[in-house]
Amino acid sequence: MKQLLWLLLWLPLMCPAFCAAACPTGQAKNEAALVLIEQTWARALEEQDVQALMCILADEFEDAGPTGALADKHTILVRAADHKGVYHELSELHAHVFGDFGYIRGVATAITAHGPLNNKVRFTDVYVYRDGRWQCVAAHESSFPRPNT
């Protein structure tokens, strides 16, 4: 685990050209592309695929999480490297594209092997199109109220 964290700390400094070259380019500038990226993002978390997340998240990415705390790209990558046992079911995906700008809104429900968790968020992810691909620059999540049990 320490080696992985060390790698995550130094990777952006050691290989900016390599990391950019490994990312897909020529992505379509349409709503379907944003939906596909969101699905890729969810699978990347499940599979601890930090490389895929490096391609999706812009260097200046910031996420305002359900508690109001901000997390930058580096923080998200570190969390993703240790993300285990949770599947993210996406629903209500509504994407909008305006030239080189786009956003997508949806609902993510966390599910484990034991069933759905009481963890459901509505999210909005904001993208810019540059270098032939969509890059997420900002995200925000709002938690749904937990049901009384």
Chimera marker file (.cmm) of the C-alpha trace (Angstrom):
<marker_set name="trace">
<marker id="1" x="0.000" y="0.000" z="0.000" r="1" g="1" b="0" radius="0.5"/>
<marker id="2" x="2.838" y="2.415" z="0.809" r="1" g="1" b="0" radius="0.5"/>
<marker id="3" x="4.379" y="1.786" z="-2.612" r="1" g="1" b="0" radius="0.5"/>
<marker id="4" x="1.079" y="2.590" z="-4.321" r="1" g="1" b="0" radius="0.5"/>
<marker id="5" x="0.687" y="5.835" z="-2.378" r="1" g="1" b="0" radius="0.5"/>
<marker id="6" x="4.284" y="6.776" z="-3.194" r="1" g="1" b="0" radius="0.5"/>
<marker id="7" x="3.611" y="6.108" z="-6.862" r="1" g="1" b="0" radius="0.5"/>
<marker id="8" x="0.470" y="8.255" z="-6.774" r="1" g="1" b="0" radius="0.5"/>
<marker id="9" x="2.437" y="11.101" z="-5.213" r="1" g="1" b="0" radius="0.5"/>
<marker id="10" x="5.191" y="11.061" z="-7.827" r="1" g="1" b="0" radius="0.5"/>
<marker id="11" x="3.433" y="9.857" z="-10.972" r="1" g="1" b="0" radius="0.5"/>
<marker id="12" x="2.047" y="13.266" z="-12.004" r="1" g="1" b="0" radius="0.5"/>
<marker id="13" x="5.520" y="14.785" z="-11.654" r="1" g="1" b="0" radius="0.5"/>
<marker id="14" x="7.423" y="11.990" z="-13.362" r="1" g="1" b="0" radius="0.5"/>
<marker id="15" x="5.369" y="11.433" z="-16.483" r="1" g="1" b="0" radius="0.5"/>
<marker id="16" x="2.975" y="14.206" z="-17.549" r="1" g="1" b="0" radius="0.5"/>
<marker id="17" x="3.599" y="13.435" z="-21.222" r="1" g="1" b="0" radius="0.5"/>
<marker id="18" x="3.199" y="9.670" z="-20.737" r="1" g="1" b="0" radius="0.5"/>
<marker id="19" x="-0.011" y="10.036" z="-18.734" r="1" g="1" b="0" radius="0.5"/>
<marker id="20" x="-1.583" y="12.327" z="-21.320" r="1" g="1" b="0" radius="0.5"/>
<marker id="21" x="-0.493" y="10.041" z="-24.168" r="1" g="1" b="0" radius="0.5"/>
<marker id="22" x="-2.177" y="7.036" z="-22.552" r="1" g="1" b="0" radius="0.5"/>
<marker id="23" x="-5.566" y="8.771" z="-22.412" r="1" g="1" b="0" radius="0.5"/>
<marker id="24" x="-8.123" y="8.242" z="-25.164" r="1" g="1" b="0" radius="0.5"/>
<marker id="25" x="-8.537" y="11.032" z="-27.694" r="1" g="1" b="0" radius="0.5"/>
<marker id="26" x="-11.033" y="11.727" z="-30.435" r="1" g="1" b="0" radius="0.5"/>
<marker id="27" x="-13.986" y="11.425" z="-28.095" r="1" g="1" b="0" radius="0.5"/>
<marker id="28" x="-17.297" y="12.591" z="-29.515" r="1" g="1" b="0" radius="0.5"/>
<marker id="29" x="-18.619" y="15.968" z="-28.400" r="1" g="1" b="0" radius="0.5"/>
<marker id="30" x="-22.044" y="14.691" z="-27.436" r="1" g="1" b="0" radius="0.5"/>
<marker id="31" x="-24.152" y="13.632" z="-24.486" r="1" g="1" b="0" radius="0.5"/>
<marker id="32" x="-23.587" y="9.916" z="-25.090" r="1" g="1" b="0" radius="0.5"/>
<marker id="33" x="-19.845" y="10.418" z="-24.614" r="1" g="1" b="0" radius="0.5"/>
<marker id="34" x="-20.416" y="11.992" z="-21.188" r="1" g="1" b="0" radius="0.5"/>
<marker id="35" x="-22.688" y="9.128" z="-20.144" r="1" g="1" b="0" radius="0.5"/>
<marker id="36" x="-20.005" y="6.631" z="-21.192" r="1" g="1" b="0" radius="0.5"/>
<marker id="37" x="-17.354" y="8.527" z="-19.228" r="1" g="1" b="0" radius="0.5"/>
<marker id="38" x="-19.526" y="8.457" z="-16.095" r="1" g="1" b="0" radius="0.5"/>
<marker id="39" x="-19.947" y="4.699" z="-16.454" r="1" g="1" b="0" radius="0.5"/>
<marker id="40" x="-16.193" y="4.337" z="-16.985" r="1" g="1" b="0" radius="0.5"/>
<marker id="41" x="-15.586" y="6.442" z="-13.856" r="1" g="1" b="0" radius="0.5"/>
<marker id="42" x="-17.855" y="4.188" z="-11.756" r="1" g="1" b="0" radius="0.5"/>
<marker id="43" x="-16.140" y="1.019" z="-13.046" r="1" g="1" b="0" radius="0.5"/>
<marker id="44" x="-12.689" y="2.576" z="-12.506" r="1" g="1" b="0" radius="0.5"/>
<marker id="45" x="-13.525" y="3.101" z="-8.827" r="1" g="1" b="0" radius="0.5"/>
<marker id="46" x="-14.699" y="-0.494" z="-8.478" r="1" g="1" b="0" radius="0.5"/>
<marker id="47" x="-11.568" y="-1.818" z="-10.172" r="1" g="1" b="0" radius="0.5"/>
<marker id="48" x="-9.186" y="0.647" z="-8.495" r="1" g="1" b="0" radius="0.5"/>
<marker id="49" x="-8.168" y="1.782" z="-11.996" r="1" g="1" b="0" radius="0.5"/>
<marker id="50" x="-6.231" y="4.922" z="-11.107" r="1" g="1" b="0" radius="0.5"/>
<marker id="51" x="-4.954" y="5.353" z="-14.683" r="1" g="1" b="0" radius="0.5"/>
<marker id="52" x="-8.502" y="5.633" z="-16.040" r="1" g="1" b="0" radius="0.5"/>
<marker id="53" x="-9.335" y="8.228" z="-13.386" r="1" g="1" b="0" radius="0.5"/>
<marker id="54" x="-6.183" y="10.182" z="-14.230" r="1" g="1" b="0" radius="0.5"/>
<marker id="55" x="-7.541" y="10.498" z="-17.769" r="1" g="1" b="0" radius="0.5"/>
<marker id="56" x="-11.040" y="11.523" z="-16.699" r="1" g="1" b="0" radius="0.5"/>
<marker id="57" x="-10.085" y="14.094" z="-14.057" r="1" g="1" b="0" radius="0.5"/>
<marker id="58" x="-8.478" y="17.357" z="-15.160" r="1" g="1" b="0" radius="0.5"/>
<marker id="59" x="-5.422" y="18.517" z="-13.231" r="1" g="1" b="0" radius="0.5"/>
<marker id="60" x="-7.461" y="21.362" z="-11.695" r="1" g="1" b="0" radius="0.5"/>
<marker id="61" x="-10.354" y="19.040" z="-10.722" r="1" g="1" b="0" radius="0.5"/>
<marker id="62" x="-12.159" y="19.732" z="-7.457" r="1" g="1" b="0" radius="0.5"/>
<marker id="63" x="-15.018" y="17.803" z="-5.910" r="1" g="1" b="0" radius="0.5"/>
<marker id="64" x="-17.421" y="19.211" z="-3.337" r="1" g="1" b="0" radius="0.5"/>
<marker id="65" x="-18.546" y="16.052" z="-1.571" r="1" g="1" b="0" radius="0.5"/>
<marker id="66" x="-21.789" y="15.380" z="0.296" r="1" g="1" b="0" radius="0.5"/>
<marker id="67" x="-20.338" y="16.763" z="3.538" r="1" g="1" b="0" radius="0.5"/>
<marker id="68" x="-19.179" y="19.957" z="1.836" r="1" g="1" b="0" radius="0.5"/>
<marker id="69" x="-15.505" y="18.988" z="1.990" r="1" g="1" b="0" radius="0.5"/>
<marker id="70" x="-13.391" y="19.721" z="-1.094" r="1" g="1" b="0" radius="0.5"/>
<marker id="71" x="-11.154" y="17.074" z="-2.647" r="1" g="1" b="0" radius="0.5"/>
<marker id="72" x="-8.661" y="17.627" z="-5.460" r="1" g="1" b="0" radius="0.5"/>
<marker id="73" x="-7.533" y="15.181" z="-8.130" r="1" g="1" b="0" radius="0.5"/>
<marker id="74" x="-4.684" y="13.799" z="-6.036" r="1" g="1" b="0" radius="0.5"/>
<marker id="75" x="-7.007" y="13.092" z="-3.087" r="1" g="1" b="0" radius="0.5"/>
<marker id="76" x="-9.512" y="11.313" z="-5.327" r="1" g="1" b="0" radius="0.5"/>
<marker id="77" x="-6.746" y="9.159" z="-6.855" r="1" g="1" b="0" radius="0.5"/>
<marker id="78" x="-5.447" y="8.140" z="-3.429" r="1" g="1" b="0" radius="0.5"/>
<marker id="79" x="-8.964" y="7.219" z="-2.292" r="1" g="1" b="0" radius="0.5"/>
<marker id="80" x="-9.567" y="5.262" z="-5.499" r="1" g="1" b="0" radius="0.5"/>
<marker id="81" x="-6.439" y="3.170" z="-4.959" r="1" g="1" b="0" radius="0.5"/>
<marker id="82" x="-7.980" y="1.905" z="-1.702" r="1" g="1" b="0" radius="0.5"/>
<marker id="83" x="-11.619" y="1.703" z="-2.892" r="1" g="1" b="0" radius="0.5"/>
<marker id="84" x="-12.953" y="-1.797" z="-2.233" r="1" g="1" b="0" radius="0.5"/>
<marker id="85" x="-16.137" y="-3.765" z="-2.215" r="1" g="1" b="0" radius="0.5"/>
<marker id="86" x="-18.580" y="-1.137" z="-3.457" r="1" g="1" b="0" radius="0.5"/>
<marker id="87" x="-20.414" y="-1.138" z="-6.775" r="1" g="1" b="0" radius="0.5"/>
<marker id="88" x="-21.857" y="2.177" z="-7.992" r="1" g="1" b="0" radius="0.5"/>
<marker id="89" x="-25.225" y="1.891" z="-9.683" r="1" g="1" b="0" radius="0.5"/>
<marker id="90" x="-25.836" y="4.976" z="-11.829" r="1" g="1" b="0" radius="0.5"/>
<marker id="91" x="-29.310" y="6.161" z="-12.759" r="1" g="1" b="0" radius="0.5"/>
<marker id="92" x="-31.158" y="9.258" z="-13.944" r="1" g="1" b="0" radius="0.5"/>
<marker id="93" x="-28.187" y="10.302" z="-16.106" r="1" g="1" b="0" radius="0.5"/>
<marker id="94" x="-28.907" y="13.546" z="-17.965" r="1" g="1" b="0" radius="0.5"/>
<marker id="95" x="-26.035" y="14.987" z="-20.006" r="1" g="1" b="0" radius="0.5"/>
<marker id="96" x="-25.834" y="18.337" z="-21.784" r="1" g="1" b="0" radius="0.5"/>
<marker id="97" x="-23.146" y="19.571" z="-24.193" r="1" g="1" b="0" radius="0.5"/>
<marker id="98" x="-22.536" y="23.141" z="-25.313" r="1" g="1" b="0" radius="0.5"/>
<marker id="99" x="-19.506" y="23.204" z="-27.622" r="1" g="1" b="0" radius="0.5"/>
<marker id="100" x="-16.417" y="22.512" z="-25.498" r="1" g="1" b="0" radius="0.5"/>
<marker id="101" x="-18.394" y="22.525" z="-22.246" r="1" g="1" b="0" radius="0.5"/>
<marker id="102" x="-20.665" y="19.851" z="-20.846" r="1" g="1" b="0" radius="0.5"/>
<marker id="103" x="-22.191" y="18.617" z="-17.663" r="1" g="1" b="0" radius="0.5"/>
<marker id="104" x="-23.994" y="15.534" z="-16.492" r="1" g="1" b="0" radius="0.5"/>
<marker id="105" x="-26.336" y="15.060" z="-13.592" r="1" g="1" b="0" radius="0.5"/>
<marker id="106" x="-27.319" y="11.712" z="-12.129" r="1" g="1" b="0" radius="0.5"/>
<marker id="107" x="-27.833" y="9.522" z="-9.107" r="1" g="1" b="0" radius="0.5"/>
<marker id="108" x="-25.268" y="7.084" z="-7.716" r="1" g="1" b="0" radius="0.5"/>
<marker id="109" x="-26.277" y="4.330" z="-5.305" r="1" g="1" b="0" radius="0.5"/>
<marker id="110" x="-23.601" y="2.426" z="-3.413" r="1" g="1" b="0" radius="0.5"/>
<marker id="111" x="-24.143" y="-1.338" z="-3.387" r="1" g="1" b="0" radius="0.5"/>
<marker id="112" x="-22.097" y="-4.005" z="-1.621" r="1" g="1" b="0" radius="0.5"/>
<marker id="113" x="-22.252" y="-7.796" z="-1.828" r="1" g="1" b="0" radius="0.5"/>
<marker id="114" x="-24.832" y="-7.585" z="0.971" r="1" g="1" b="0" radius="0.5"/>
<marker id="115" x="-27.124" y="-5.224" z="-0.951" r="1" g="1" b="0" radius="0.5"/>
<marker id="116" x="-27.678" y="-1.463" z="-1.259" r="1" g="1" b="0" radius="0.5"/>
<marker id="117" x="-26.135" y="0.786" z="1.350" r="1" g="1" b="0" radius="0.5"/>
<marker id="118" x="-28.020" y="3.749" z="2.717" r="1" g="1" b="0" radius="0.5"/>
<marker id="119" x="-25.662" y="5.865" z="0.646" r="1" g="1" b="0" radius="0.5"/>
<marker id="120" x="-27.243" y="7.521" z="-2.349" r="1" g="1" b="0" radius="0.5"/>
<marker id="121" x="-26.102" y="10.797" z="-3.893" r="1" g="1" b="0" radius="0.5"/>
<marker id="122" x="-27.242" y="13.103" z="-6.650" r="1" g="1" b="0" radius="0.5"/>
<marker id="123" x="-24.193" y="14.365" z="-8.513" r="1" g="1" b="0" radius="0.5"/>
<marker id="124" x="-23.287" y="16.965" z="-11.096" r="1" g="1" b="0" radius="0.5"/>
<marker id="125" x="-20.008" y="16.650" z="-13.002" r="1" g="1" b="0" radius="0.5"/>
<marker id="126" x="-18.714" y="19.502" z="-15.165" r="1" g="1" b="0" radius="0.5"/>
<marker id="127" x="-16.505" y="18.752" z="-18.185" r="1" g="1" b="0" radius="0.5"/>
<marker id="128" x="-14.388" y="20.679" z="-20.665" r="1" g="1" b="0" radius="0.5"/>
<marker id="129" x="-13.264" y="19.291" z="-24.009" r="1" g="1" b="0" radius="0.5"/>
<marker id="130" x="-9.545" y="19.686" z="-24.608" r="1" g="1" b="0" radius="0.5"/>
<marker id="131" x="-6.733" y="17.626" z="-26.062" r="1" g="1" b="0" radius="0.5"/>
<marker id="132" x="-9.363" y="15.617" z="-27.972" r="1" g="1" b="0" radius="0.5"/>
<marker id="133" x="-11.141" y="14.355" z="-24.869" r="1" g="1" b="0" radius="0.5"/>
<marker id="134" x="-13.549" y="15.281" z="-22.107" r="1" g="1" b="0" radius="0.5"/>
<marker id="135" x="-11.938" y="16.154" z="-18.767" r="1" g="1" b="0" radius="0.5"/>
<marker id="136" x="-13.912" y="16.639" z="-15.566" r="1" g="1" b="0" radius="0.5"/>
<marker id="137" x="-12.997" y="19.947" z="-13.908" r="1" g="1" b="0" radius="0.5"/>
<marker id="138" x="-15.574" y="20.039" z="-11.109" r="1" g="1" b="0" radius="0.5"/>
<marker id="139" x="-17.989" y="17.759" z="-9.295" r="1" g="1" b="0" radius="0.5"/>
<marker id="140" x="-20.597" y="18.087" z="-6.594" r="1" g="1" b="0" radius="0.5"/>
<marker id="141" x="-22.593" y="15.510" z="-4.663" r="1" g="1" b="0" radius="0.5"/>
<marker id="142" x="-25.635" y="15.921" z="-2.441" r="1" g="1" b="0" radius="0.5"/>
<marker id="143" x="-26.706" y="13.056" z="-0.193" r="1" g="1" b="0" radius="0.5"/>
<marker id="144" x="-30.265" y="11.829" z="-0.152" r="1" g="1" b="0" radius="0.5"/>
<marker id="145" x="-31.730" y="11.668" z="3.339" r="1" g="1" b="0" radius="0.5"/>
<marker id="146" x="-31.222" y="8.265" z="4.897" r="1" g="1" b="0" radius="0.5"/>
<marker id="147" x="-34.447" y="6.347" z="5.437" r="1" g="1" b="0" radius="0.5"/>
<marker id="148" x="-35.574" y="5.917" z="9.017" r="1" g="1" b="0" radius="0.5"/>
<marker id="149" x="-34.989" y="2.340" z="10.117" r="1" g="1" b="0" radius="0.5"/>
<link id1="1" id2="2" r="1" g="1" b="0" radius="0.2"/>
<link id1="2" id2="3" r="1" g="1" b="0" radius="0.2"/>
<link id1="3" id2="4" r="1" g="1" b="0" radius="0.2"/>
<link id1="4" id2="5" r="1" g="1" b="0" radius="0.2"/>
<link id1="5" id2="6" r="1" g="1" b="0" radius="0.2"/>
<link id1="6" id2="7" r="1" g="1" b="0" radius="0.2"/>
<link id1="7" id2="8" r="1" g="1" b="0" radius="0.2"/>
<link id1="8" id2="9" r="1" g="1" b="0" radius="0.2"/>
<link id1="9" id2="10" r="1" g="1" b="0" radius="0.2"/>
<link id1="10" id2="11" r="1" g="1" b="0" radius="0.2"/>
<link id1="11" id2="12" r="1" g="1" b="0" radius="0.2"/>
<link id1="12" id2="13" r="1" g="1" b="0" radius="0.2"/>
<link id1="13" id2="14" r="1" g="1" b="0" radius="0.2"/>
<link id1="14" id2="15" r="1" g="1" b="0" radius="0.2"/>
<link id1="15" id2="16" r="1" g="1" b="0" radius="0.2"/>
<link id1="16" id2="17" r="1" g="1" b="0" radius="0.2"/>
<link id1="17" id2="18" r="1" g="1" b="0" radius="0.2"/>
<link id1="18" id2="19" r="1" g="1" b="0" radius="0.2"/>
<link id1="19" id2="20" r="1" g="1" b="0" radius="0.2"/>
<link id1="20" id2="21" r="1" g="1" b="0" radius="0.2"/>
<link id1="21" id2="22" r="1" g="1" b="0" radius="0.2"/>
<link id1="22" id2="23" r="1" g="1" b="0" radius="0.2"/>
<link id1="23" id2="24" r="1" g="1" b="0" radius="0.2"/>
<link id1="24" id2="25" r="1" g="1" b="0" radius="0.2"/>
<link id1="25" id2="26" r="1" g="1" b="0" radius="0.2"/>
<link id1="26" id2="27" r="1" g="1" b="0" radius="0.2"/>
<link id1="27" id2="28" r="1" g="1" b="0" radius="0.2"/>
<link id1="28" id2="29" r="1" g="1" b="0" radius="0.2"/>
<link id1="29" id2="30" r="1" g="1" b="0" radius="0.2"/>
<link id1="30" id2="31" r="1" g="1" b="0" radius="0.2"/>
<link id1="31" id2="32" r="1" g="1" b="0" radius="0.2"/>
<link id1="32" id2="33" r="1" g="1" b="0" radius="0.2"/>
<link id1="33" id2="34" r="1" g="1" b="0" radius="0.2"/>
<link id1="34" id2="35" r="1" g="1" b="0" radius="0.2"/>
<link id1="35" id2="36" r="1" g="1" b="0" radius="0.2"/>
<link id1="36" id2="37" r="1" g="1" b="0" radius="0.2"/>
<link id1="37" id2="38" r="1" g="1" b="0" radius="0.2"/>
<link id1="38" id2="39" r="1" g="1" b="0" radius="0.2"/>
<link id1="39" id2="40" r="1" g="1" b="0" radius="0.2"/>
<link id1="40" id2="41" r="1" g="1" b="0" radius="0.2"/>
<link id1="41" id2="42" r="1" g="1" b="0" radius="0.2"/>
<link id1="42" id2="43" r="1" g="1" b="0" radius="0.2"/>
<link id1="43" id2="44" r="1" g="1" b="0" radius="0.2"/>
<link id1="44" id2="45" r="1" g="1" b="0" radius="0.2"/>
<link id1="45" id2="46" r="1" g="1" b="0" radius="0.2"/>
<link id1="46" id2="47" r="1" g="1" b="0" radius="0.2"/>
<link id1="47" id2="48" r="1" g="1" b="0" radius="0.2"/>
<link id1="48" id2="49" r="1" g="1" b="0" radius="0.2"/>
<link id1="49" id2="50" r="1" g="1" b="0" radius="0.2"/>
<link id1="50" id2="51" r="1" g="1" b="0" radius="0.2"/>
<link id1="51" id2="52" r="1" g="1" b="0" radius="0.2"/>
<link id1="52" id2="53" r="1" g="1" b="0" radius="0.2"/>
<link id1="53" id2="54" r="1" g="1" b="0" radius="0.2"/>
<link id1="54" id2="55" r="1" g="1" b="0" radius="0.2"/>
<link id1="55" id2="56" r="1" g="1" b="0" radius="0.2"/>
<link id1="56" id2="57" r="1" g="1" b="0" radius="0.2"/>
<link id1="57" id2="58" r="1" g="1" b="0" radius="0.2"/>
<link id1="58" id2="59" r="1" g="1" b="0" radius="0.2"/>
<link id1="59" id2="60" r="1" g="1" b="0" radius="0.2"/>
<link id1="60" id2="61" r="1" g="1" b="0" radius="0.2"/>
<link id1="61" id2="62" r="1" g="1" b="0" radius="0.2"/>
<link id1="62" id2="63" r="1" g="1" b="0" radius="0.2"/>
<link id1="63" id2="64" r="1" g="1" b="0" radius="0.2"/>
<link id1="64" id2="65" r="1" g="1" b="0" radius="0.2"/>
<link id1="65" id2="66" r="1" g="1" b="0" radius="0.2"/>
<link id1="66" id2="67" r="1" g="1" b="0" radius="0.2"/>
<link id1="67" id2="68" r="1" g="1" b="0" radius="0.2"/>
<link id1="68" id2="69" r="1" g="1" b="0" radius="0.2"/>
<link id1="69" id2="70" r="1" g="1" b="0" radius="0.2"/>
<link id1="70" id2="71" r="1" g="1" b="0" radius="0.2"/>
<link id1="71" id2="72" r="1" g="1" b="0" radius="0.2"/>
<link id1="72" id2="73" r="1" g="1" b="0" radius="0.2"/>
<link id1="73" id2="74" r="1" g="1" b="0" radius="0.2"/>
<link id1="74" id2="75" r="1" g="1" b="0" radius="0.2"/>
<link id1="75" id2="76" r="1" g="1" b="0" radius="0.2"/>
<link id1="76" id2="77" r="1" g="1" b="0" radius="0.2"/>
<link id1="77" id2="78" r="1" g="1" b="0" radius="0.2"/>
<link id1="78" id2="79" r="1" g="1" b="0" radius="0.2"/>
<link id1="79" id2="80" r="1" g="1" b="0" radius="0.2"/>
<link id1="80" id2="81" r="1" g="1" b="0" radius="0.2"/>
<link id1="81" id2="82" r="1" g="1" b="0" radius="0.2"/>
<link id1="82" id2="83" r="1" g="1" b="0" radius="0.2"/>
<link id1="83" id2="84" r="1" g="1" b="0" radius="0.2"/>
<link id1="84" id2="85" r="1" g="1" b="0" radius="0.2"/>
<link id1="85" id2="86" r="1" g="1" b="0" radius="0.2"/>
<link id1="86" id2="87" r="1" g="1" b="0" radius="0.2"/>
<link id1="87" id2="88" r="1" g="1" b="0" radius="0.2"/>
<link id1="88" id2="89" r="1" g="1" b="0" radius="0.2"/>
<link id1="89" id2="90" r="1" g="1" b="0" radius="0.2"/>
<link id1="90" id2="91" r="1" g="1" b="0" radius="0.2"/>
<link id1="91" id2="92" r="1" g="1" b="0" radius="0.2"/>
<link id1="92" id2="93" r="1" g="1" b="0" radius="0.2"/>
<link id1="93" id2="94" r="1" g="1" b="0" radius="0.2"/>
<link id1="94" id2="95" r="1" g="1" b="0" radius="0.2"/>
<link id1="95" id2="96" r="1" g="1" b="0" radius="0.2"/>
<link id1="96" id2="97" r="1" g="1" b="0" radius="0.2"/>
<link id1="97" id2="98" r="1" g="1" b="0" radius="0.2"/>
<link id1="98" id2="99" r="1" g="1" b="0" radius="0.2"/>
<link id1="99" id2="100" r="1" g="1" b="0" radius="0.2"/>
<link id1="100" id2="101" r="1" g="1" b="0" radius="0.2"/>
<link id1="101" id2="102" r="1" g="1" b="0" radius="0.2"/>
<link id1="102" id2="103" r="1" g="1" b="0" radius="0.2"/>
<link id1="103" id2="104" r="1" g="1" b="0" radius="0.2"/>
<link id1="104" id2="105" r="1" g="1" b="0" radius="0.2"/>
<link id1="105" id2="106" r="1" g="1" b="0" radius="0.2"/>
<link id1="106" id2="107" r="1" g="1" b="0" radius="0.2"/>
<link id1="107" id2="108" r="1" g="1" b="0" radius="0.2"/>
<link id1="108" id2="109" r="1" g="1" b="0" radius="0.2"/>
<link id1="109" id2="110" r="1" g="1" b="0" radius="0.2"/>
<link id1="110" id2="111" r="1" g="1" b="0" radius="0.2"/>
<link id1="111" id2="112" r="1" g="1" b="0" radius="0.2"/>
<link id1="112" id2="113" r="1" g="1" b="0" radius="0.2"/>
<link id1="113" id2="114" r="1" g="1" b="0" radius="0.2"/>
<link id1="114" id2="115" r="1" g="1" b="0" radius="0.2"/>
<link id1="115" id2="116" r="1" g="1" b="0" radius="0.2"/>
<link id1="116" id2="117" r="1" g="1" b="0" radius="0.2"/>
<link id1="117" id2="118" r="1" g="1" b="0" radius="0.2"/>
<link id1="118" id2="119" r="1" g="1" b="0" radius="0.2"/>
<link id1="119" id2="120" r="1" g="1" b="0" radius="0.2"/>
<link id1="120" id2="121" r="1" g="1" b="0" radius="0.2"/>
<link id1="121" id2="122" r="1" g="1" b="0" radius="0.2"/>
<link id1="122" id2="123" r="1" g="1" b="0" radius="0.2"/>
<link id1="123" id2="124" r="1" g="1" b="0" radius="0.2"/>
<link id1="124" id2="125" r="1" g="1" b="0" radius="0.2"/>
<link id1="125" id2="126" r="1" g="1" b="0" radius="0.2"/>
<link id1="126" id2="127" r="1" g="1" b="0" radius="0.2"/>
<link id1="127" id2="128" r="1" g="1" b="0" radius="0.2"/>
<link id1="128" id2="129" r="1" g="1" b="0" radius="0.2"/>
<link id1="129" id2="130" r="1" g="1" b="0" radius="0.2"/>
<link id1="130" id2="131" r="1" g="1" b="0" radius="0.2"/>
<link id1="131" id2="132" r="1" g="1" b="0" radius="0.2"/>
<link id1="132" id2="133" r="1" g="1" b="0" radius="0.2"/>
<link id1="133" id2="134" r="1" g="1" b="0" radius="0.2"/>
<link id1="134" id2="135" r="1" g="1" b="0" radius="0.2"/>
<link id1="135" id2="136" r="1" g="1" b="0" radius="0.2"/>
<link id1="136" id2="137" r="1" g="1" b="0" radius="0.2"/>
<link id1="137" id2="138" r="1" g="1" b="0" radius="0.2"/>
<link id1="138" id2="139" r="1" g="1" b="0" radius="0.2"/>
<link id1="139" id2="140" r="1" g="1" b="0" radius="0.2"/>
<link id1="140" id2="141" r="1" g="1" b="0" radius="0.2"/>
<link id1="141" id2="142" r="1" g="1" b="0" radius="0.2"/>
<link id1="142" id2="143" r="1" g="1" b="0" radius="0.2"/>
<link id1="143" id2="144" r="1" g="1" b="0" radius="0.2"/>
<link id1="144" id2="145" r="1" g="1" b="0" radius="0.2"/>
<link id1="145" id2="146" r="1" g="1" b="0" radius="0.2"/>
<link id1="146" id2="147" r="1" g="1" b="0" radius="0.2"/>
<link id1="147" id2="148" r="1" g="1" b="0" radius="0.2"/>
<link id1="148" id2="149" r="1" g="1" b="0" radius="0.2"/>
</marker_set>
